Amino acid sequence: MSVLYLTCFLIGLLLTVLAMIHGVQRGEVPSFPMPPEIERPRARLNWPLAAAFATVFGAVGYPLTRSTALGTTSIFSIAGSAGALAALGALLLIARWAIPSAMKDDVDERFIYMGHIARVTEPISNEAGEIQFTVDGTTHAYHARTLDGSPVTAETEVVIERVEAGTAYVEPWVTVEKRI
């Protein structure tokens, strides 16, 4: 039985690492501010909760099998209860703290597209040109100016610094690349 608990513990740790690498939230992120017709995110059963359960189930069950004379059913019940409490604690932490605090964040819309690569479609000179770029399958077009006022020819790749009042402020990719 100790092999079961050790295996659950290791699987829980692996799921935890995968959740950290892959991320908890996936799918399309709504634009900010969030329109009222979009449902607010909710905490739900997911891989991180399974990781919490498996890790604690194994971490409690293994030492109980190795150092106590409790029966298999008792150990399984204690470990299962501890794992369920850990998953419930993680769920409450997400639902009561993480999601509400994330929803309160004021997102500065000027910097939503910061760092995106765009292509100049109309040359930028003394007057604003135009750029286009794609995010999550949607093509966006903005009037554009350079940060330093220098001209940029069409088909040049640029990096967006910010978007203010419908105008993107950009810098040629070759300039950014030199700083990297």
C-alpha positions in Angstrom: 0.0 0.0 0.0 2.9 2.4 0.6 3.7 2.2 -3.1 0.3 3.6 -3.9 0.8 6.6 -1.6 4.4 7.2 -2.8 3.1 7.1 -6.4 0.3 9.5 -5.7 2.7 11.9 -4.0 5.1 11.8 -7.0 2.2 12.2 -9.5 0.9 15.2 -7.4 4.3 16.8 -7.6 4.5 16.2 -11.3 1.0 17.7 -11.8 2.0 20.7 -9.7 5.1 21.3 -11.9 3.1 20.9 -15.1 0.4 23.3 -13.8 3.1 25.9 -13.1 4.7 25.5 -16.5 1.5 25.2 -18.5 -0.4 27.7 -16.4 -3.8 27.5 -14.7 -5.8 29.7 -17.1 -6.1 28.7 -20.7 -8.4 29.9 -23.5 -9.2 33.3 -24.8 -8.7 36.1 -22.3 -11.4 38.7 -22.5 -10.5 42.3 -23.4 -10.5 44.8 -20.5 -12.6 46.2 -19.1 -14.6 43.0 -19.2 -18.1 43.5 -20.8 -20.9 42.6 -18.4 -22.3 39.9 -20.7 -19.2 37.8 -20.2 -19.4 35.4 -17.2 -16.9 36.1 -14.5 -14.2 33.4 -14.1 -15.0 30.8 -11.4 -12.8 28.4 -9.5 -13.6 24.9 -10.6 -12.0 21.5 -10.5 -8.8 21.4 -12.5 -5.3 20.0 -12.6 -3.9 22.1 -9.8 -6.7 20.9 -7.5 -6.0 17.3 -8.5 -2.3 18.0 -7.8 -3.1 19.3 -4.3 -5.2 16.2 -3.6 -2.7 13.7 -4.9 0.3 15.3 -3.2 -1.3 15.5 0.2 -2.9 12.1 -0.1 0.5 10.6 -0.7 2.3 12.8 1.8 0.0 11.7 4.6 -0.7 8.1 3.6 3.0 7.1 3.1 4.3 7.9 6.5 1.1 6.4 8.1 1.7 3.1 6.4 5.4 3.1 7.3 5.2 4.2 11.0 1.8 3.2 12.4 -0.1 0.1 13.1 -3.3 1.5 11.7 -5.3 -0.6 9.2 -5.5 0.0 5.5 -9.0 1.4 5.7 -8.1 3.9 8.4 -5.0 5.1 6.6 -6.9 5.4 3.3 -9.6 7.4 5.1 -7.2 9.7 6.9 -5.1 10.3 3.7 -8.2 10.8 1.6 -9.6 13.3 4.1 -6.4 15.2 4.2 -6.2 15.2 0.4 -9.8 16.4 0.1 -9.1 19.2 2.7 -6.0 20.3 0.7 -8.0 20.4 -2.5 -10.8 22.3 -0.8 -8.3 24.7 0.7 -6.8 25.3 -2.7 -10.3 25.8 -4.2 -11.2 28.3 -1.5 -7.9 30.1 -1.9 -8.5 30.5 -5.6 -12.2 31.4 -5.3 -11.9 33.8 -2.3 -8.6 35.4 -2.9 -6.9 34.9 -6.2 -9.8 35.5 -8.6 -11.3 38.5 -6.7 -7.9 40.2 -6.5 -7.2 39.6 -10.2 -10.7 41.0 -11.1 -9.9 44.2 -9.1 -6.7 44.8 -11.0 -6.9 48.0 -13.1 -5.5 47.1 -16.5 -3.9 50.0 -18.3 -5.3 49.5 -21.8 -2.5 51.4 -23.3 -0.1 48.5 -22.7 -2.3 45.5 -23.6 -0.4 45.1 -26.9 3.0 46.1 -25.6 5.7 44.0 -27.1 3.6 42.6 -30.0 5.2 42.5 -33.4 3.3 44.3 -36.1 3.9 45.1 -39.8 3.7 48.6 -41.2 1.0 48.7 -43.9 1.2 52.4 -44.6 4.5 54.2 -44.2 5.1 56.2 -41.1 6.5 59.7 -41.7 5.6 63.1 -40.3 2.0 61.9 -40.4 0.7 58.7 -38.8 1.0 55.5 -40.9 -0.7 52.3 -40.2 0.2 48.9 -38.7 -1.5 45.5 -38.6 -1.0 42.5 -36.3 -2.9 39.4 -35.3 -3.7 38.3 -31.8 -5.6 35.1 -31.1 -6.7 34.9 -34.8 -8.1 38.5 -34.9 -6.3 41.1 -37.1 -6.0 44.5 -35.6 -5.1 47.7 -37.4 -4.0 51.0 -35.8 -2.7 54.3 -36.9 0.9 54.4 -35.9 3.7 56.8 -35.0 7.3 56.0 -34.0 8.6 56.8 -30.6 11.3 59.1 -31.8 9.5 60.5 -34.9 11.7 58.7 -37.4 10.1 57.5 -40.7 9.4 53.8 -41.3 8.7 52.3 -44.7 5.9 49.9 -45.5 6.4 46.2 -44.7 8.8 46.9 -41.9 8.4 44.9 -38.7 7.8 47.1 -35.6 7.3 46.5 -31.9 4.3 48.1 -30.2 5.2 50.2 -27.2 1.7 51.4 -26.3 -1.6 52.3 -27.9 -3.2 55.7 -27.0 -6.4 57.1 -28.4 -6.3 54.7 -31.4 -2.7 55.4 -32.3 0.0 52.9 -31.7 3.5 54.1 -30.8 6.0 51.7 -32.3 9.7 51.2 -32.7 11.4 49.3 -35.6 12.2 45.7 -34.7 15.8 46.1 -35.8 16.2 48.8 -33.2 14.7 46.7 -30.4 16.8 43.7 -31.5 20.0 45.6 -31.1 19.2 46.2 -27.4 18.5 42.5 -26.7 
